Amino acid sequence: MSLNLTTHEIIVSALQLPIAAREEVIVALQESLIDADVDHGPTEPADEVEAAWSDEIARRIADIDSGRVKTIPSDEAWKYIDGKSPPNL
C-alpha cells in the first residue's frame, strides 16, 4: 500500500476488507493511539511464523520428554513470578 494514500482512500480500502481483517485494523489503530511504539505484528508471513512456533513447541516438548528440562508445578511458578520464593532449580 502506498504511503501517499489519502485518509479517504485508506478508509474506502479498509471497508473492502473481510470483517476479521477490519477488526485487526481497528485493534492496531486503537493500540497506536495508546502507545505509538506498539509493534503491530510480524513482518514475516503468518504461515512462516506458525511453522516456526510449531518447531519451537516440538523442541520444547522433546526437551521435557527427554528430561533436559525440569518442570515445576504452576503454584510454585507463580510464587517465583510474584517474588515470594526463589526458584527450586
MDAnalysis code that builds the backbone (N, CA, C; Angstrom):
import MDAnalysis as mda
import numpy as np

u = mda.Universe.empty(267, n_residues=89, atom_resindex=np.repeat(np.arange(89), 3), trajectory=True)
u.add_TopologyAttr("name", ["N", "CA", "C"] * 89)
u.add_TopologyAttr("resid", np.arange(1, 90))
u.add_TopologyAttr("resname", ["MET", "SER", "LEU", "ASN", "LEU", "THR", "THR", "HIS", "GLU", "ILE", "ILE", "VAL", "SER", "ALA", "LEU", "GLN", "LEU", "PRO", "ILE", "ALA", "ALA", "ARG", "GLU", "GLU", "VAL", "ILE", "VAL", "ALA", "LEU", "GLN", "GLU", "SER", "LEU", "ILE", "ASP", "ALA", "ASP", "VAL", "ASP", "HIS", "GLY", "PRO", "THR", "GLU", "PRO", "ALA", "ASP", "GLU", "VAL", "GLU", "ALA", "ALA", "TRP", "SER", "ASP", "GLU", "ILE", "ALA", "ARG", "ARG", "ILE", "ALA", "ASP", "ILE", "ASP", "SER", "GLY", "ARG", "VAL", "LYS", "THR", "ILE", "PRO", "SER", "ASP", "GLU", "ALA", "TRP", "LYS", "TYR", "ILE", "ASP", "GLY", "LYS", "SER", "PRO", "PRO", "ASN", "LEU"])
u.atoms.positions = np.array([
    [0.844, -1.173, 0.000],
    [0.000, 0.000, 0.000],
    [0.886, 1.231, 0.000],
    [0.568, 2.187, -0.791],
    [1.345, 3.411, -0.907],
    [1.151, 4.296, 0.319],
    [2.220, 4.981, 0.704],
    [2.130, 5.905, 1.824],
    [1.501, 7.224, 1.411],
    [1.216, 7.387, 0.131],
    [0.645, 8.626, -0.369],
    [-0.873, 8.588, -0.464],
    [-1.511, 7.587, 0.089],
    [-2.961, 7.499, 0.049],
    [-3.580, 8.545, 0.965],
    [-4.711, 9.050, 0.557],
    [-5.436, 9.987, 1.417],
    [-6.186, 9.197, 2.489],
    [-6.601, 9.891, 3.519],
    [-7.380, 9.247, 4.572],
    [-8.622, 8.592, 3.986],
    [-9.286, 9.287, 3.092],
    [-10.497, 8.742, 2.459],
    [-10.173, 7.453, 1.707],
    [-9.080, 7.433, 0.967],
    [-8.706, 6.234, 0.210],
    [-8.394, 5.063, 1.144],
    [-7.764, 5.355, 2.253],
    [-7.450, 4.301, 3.221],
    [-8.741, 3.726, 3.806],
    [-9.676, 4.608, 4.162],
    [-10.956, 4.158, 4.723],
    [-11.726, 3.321, 3.715],
    [-11.800, 3.791, 2.471],
    [-12.519, 3.049, 1.430],
    [-11.881, 1.677, 1.243],
    [-10.563, 1.638, 1.224],
    [-9.850, 0.367, 1.062],
    [-10.104, -0.558, 2.248],
    [-10.042, -0.019, 3.473],
    [-10.246, -0.826, 4.677],
    [-11.650, -1.400, 4.723],
    [-12.623, -0.642, 4.266],
    [-14.005, -1.120, 4.297],
    [-14.249, -2.271, 3.329],
    [-13.337, -2.505, 2.414],
    [-13.468, -3.616, 1.474],
    [-12.882, -4.909, 2.036],
    [-12.211, -4.811, 3.177],
    [-11.605, -5.987, 3.800],
    [-12.676, -6.853, 4.450],
    [-12.386, -8.152, 4.616],
    [-13.294, -9.011, 5.375],
    [-13.379, -8.517, 6.825],
    [-14.434, -8.896, 7.516],
    [-14.672, -8.417, 8.878],
    [-13.474, -8.681, 9.791],
    [-12.917, -9.871, 9.751],
    [-11.787, -10.201, 10.632],
    [-10.603, -9.278, 10.377],
    [-10.338, -8.977, 9.125],
    [-9.227, -8.084, 8.787],
    [-9.514, -6.665, 9.259],
    [-10.776, -6.239, 9.143],
    [-11.147, -4.905, 9.632],
    [-10.971, -4.821, 11.144],
    [-11.294, -5.914, 11.833],
    [-11.100, -5.931, 13.286],
    [-9.621, -5.782, 13.633],
    [-8.748, -6.440, 12.870],
    [-7.309, -6.313, 13.093],
    [-6.863, -4.866, 12.912],
    [-7.398, -4.204, 11.883],
    [-7.049, -2.803, 11.619],
    [-7.495, -1.929, 12.786],
    [-8.707, -2.173, 13.265],
    [-9.238, -1.383, 14.386],
    [-8.354, -1.547, 15.620],
    [-8.006, -2.777, 15.940],
    [-7.182, -3.030, 17.117],
    [-5.825, -2.342, 16.963],
    [-5.210, -2.457, 15.796],
    [-3.905, -1.827, 15.568],
    [-3.997, -0.311, 15.710],
    [-5.046, 0.275, 15.171],
    [-5.216, 1.725, 15.281],
    [-5.449, 2.143, 16.726],
    [-6.290, 1.395, 17.449],
    [-6.545, 1.716, 18.854],
    [-5.261, 1.614, 19.675],
    [-4.497, 0.555, 19.442],
    [-3.249, 0.387, 20.182],
    [-2.266, 1.499, 19.865],
    [-2.249, 1.945, 18.613],
    [-1.319, 3.011, 18.239],
    [-1.695, 4.332, 18.905],
    [-2.971, 4.508, 19.227],
    [-3.387, 5.716, 19.932],
    [-2.940, 5.678, 21.388],
    [-2.870, 4.476, 21.942],
    [-2.437, 4.305, 23.328],
    [-0.918, 4.383, 23.413],
    [-0.233, 3.707, 22.499],
    [1.226, 3.655, 22.513],
    [1.725, 3.603, 21.084],
    [2.323, 4.680, 20.636],
    [2.798, 4.775, 19.256],
    [3.925, 3.792, 18.956],
    [4.562, 3.251, 19.995],
    [5.673, 2.321, 19.796],
    [5.239, 0.865, 19.743],
    [3.923, 0.601, 19.785],
    [3.414, -0.771, 19.764],
    [3.776, -1.424, 18.440],
    [4.281, -2.653, 18.553],
    [4.597, -3.447, 17.368],
    [3.300, -4.096, 16.904],
    [2.902, -3.831, 15.680],
    [1.608, -4.306, 15.200],
    [1.682, -5.615, 14.442],
    [2.688, -6.392, 14.728],
    [2.710, -7.721, 14.150],
    [4.014, -8.018, 13.445],
    [4.196, -9.267, 13.127],
    [5.435, -9.692, 12.483],
    [5.510, -9.226, 11.042],
    [6.731, -9.039, 10.587],
    [6.924, -8.707, 9.178],
    [6.975, -9.981, 8.342],
    [7.084, -11.115, 9.026],
    [7.101, -12.397, 8.329],
    [5.663, -12.826, 8.010],
    [5.482, -13.560, 6.930],
    [4.139, -14.082, 6.631],
    [3.645, -14.972, 7.772],
    [2.350, -14.964, 8.016],
    [1.758, -15.706, 9.128],
    [2.100, -17.190, 9.086],
    [2.139, -17.794, 7.900],
    [2.427, -19.232, 7.829],
    [3.856, -19.532, 8.260],
    [4.797, -18.616, 8.000],
    [6.179, -18.817, 8.443],
    [6.270, -18.705, 9.962],
    [5.536, -17.771, 10.529],
    [5.523, -17.613, 11.982],
    [4.912, -18.851, 12.623],
    [3.799, -19.329, 12.078],
    [3.150, -20.521, 12.623],
    [4.072, -21.730, 12.539],
    [4.777, -21.872, 11.429],
    [5.705, -23.000, 11.272],
    [6.846, -22.902, 12.284],
    [7.350, -21.694, 12.491],
    [8.437, -21.504, 13.456],
    [7.967, -21.849, 14.864],
    [6.741, -21.433, 15.221],
    [6.213, -21.769, 16.543],
    [5.987, -23.268, 16.674],
    [5.528, -23.922, 15.622],
    [5.334, -25.378, 15.670],
    [6.655, -26.075, 15.944],
    [7.724, -25.615, 15.277],
    [9.055, -26.184, 15.510],
    [9.510, -25.950, 16.947],
    [9.285, -24.727, 17.446],
    [9.676, -24.396, 18.815],
    [8.911, -25.234, 19.830],
    [7.629, -25.398, 19.620],
    [6.807, -26.206, 20.531],
    [7.295, -27.647, 20.534],
    [7.588, -28.184, 19.357],
    [8.090, -29.563, 19.266],
    [9.419, -29.696, 19.998],
    [10.297, -28.698, 19.860],
    [11.590, -28.728, 20.543],
    [11.403, -28.705, 22.058],
    [10.490, -27.853, 22.533],
    [10.257, -27.759, 23.978],
    [9.669, -29.048, 24.534],
    [8.749, -29.656, 23.808],
    [8.173, -30.934, 24.247],
    [9.259, -32.004, 24.302],
    [10.127, -32.042, 23.301],
    [11.226, -33.012, 23.284],
    [12.159, -32.780, 24.469],
    [12.428, -31.505, 24.812],
    [13.277, -31.202, 25.968],
    [12.656, -31.724, 27.259],
    [11.356, -31.580, 27.409],
    [10.668, -32.066, 28.614],
    [10.663, -33.590, 28.628],
    [10.299, -34.202, 27.495],
    [10.220, -35.663, 27.418],
    [11.569, -36.325, 27.679],
    [12.655, -35.682, 27.246],
    [13.980, -36.276, 27.416],
    [14.558, -36.021, 28.810],
    [13.935, -35.123, 29.566],
    [14.443, -34.803, 30.894],
    [15.460, -33.674, 30.897],
    [15.743, -33.086, 29.740],
    [16.700, -31.972, 29.680],
    [16.162, -30.738, 30.401],
    [14.838, -30.642, 30.511],
    [14.197, -29.507, 31.166],
    [13.377, -30.020, 32.333],
    [13.534, -29.360, 33.475],
    [12.769, -29.728, 34.668],
    [11.538, -28.819, 34.736],
    [10.377, -29.404, 34.904],
    [9.151, -28.620, 35.057],
    [8.855, -28.435, 36.539],
    [8.051, -27.413, 36.837],
    [7.624, -27.179, 38.213],
    [6.119, -26.958, 38.210],
    [5.457, -27.238, 39.334],
    [4.016, -27.006, 39.408],
    [3.698, -25.520, 39.233],
    [2.533, -25.225, 38.694],
    [2.176, -23.839, 38.411],
    [2.128, -22.978, 39.667],
    [1.659, -23.538, 40.799],
    [1.604, -22.723, 42.018],
    [3.006, -22.304, 42.461],
    [3.972, -23.170, 42.273],
    [5.359, -22.843, 42.591],
    [5.893, -21.785, 41.617],
    [5.540, -21.919, 40.353],
    [5.981, -20.938, 39.352],
    [5.417, -19.559, 39.664],
    [4.138, -19.496, 40.063],
    [3.520, -18.208, 40.384],
    [4.168, -17.568, 41.604],
    [4.558, -18.358, 42.593],
    [5.262, -17.804, 43.759],
    [6.575, -17.158, 43.313],
    [7.267, -17.826, 42.393],
    [8.520, -17.286, 41.879],
    [8.261, -16.018, 41.066],
    [7.250, -16.053, 40.217],
    [6.918, -14.899, 39.396],
    [6.551, -13.704, 40.273],
    [5.788, -13.968, 41.328],
    [5.366, -12.908, 42.246],
    [6.467, -12.469, 43.189],
    [7.625, -13.137, 43.136],
    [8.754, -12.774, 44.003],
    [8.622, -13.278, 45.416],
    [7.760, -14.246, 45.656],
    [7.522, -14.749, 47.010],
    [8.453, -15.894, 47.387],
    [9.120, -16.479, 46.400],
    [10.084, -17.527, 46.720],
    [11.060, -17.668, 45.561],
    [12.306, -18.093, 45.882],
    [13.264, -18.315, 44.797],
    [12.923, -19.610, 44.062],
    [13.349, -19.725, 42.824],
    [13.077, -20.962, 42.090],
    [13.842, -22.136, 42.694],
    [13.227, -23.296, 42.676],
    [13.865, -24.527, 43.158],
    [14.461, -25.269, 41.966],
    [15.532, -24.740, 41.439],
    [16.126, -25.355, 40.256],
    [17.181, -26.304, 40.673],
])
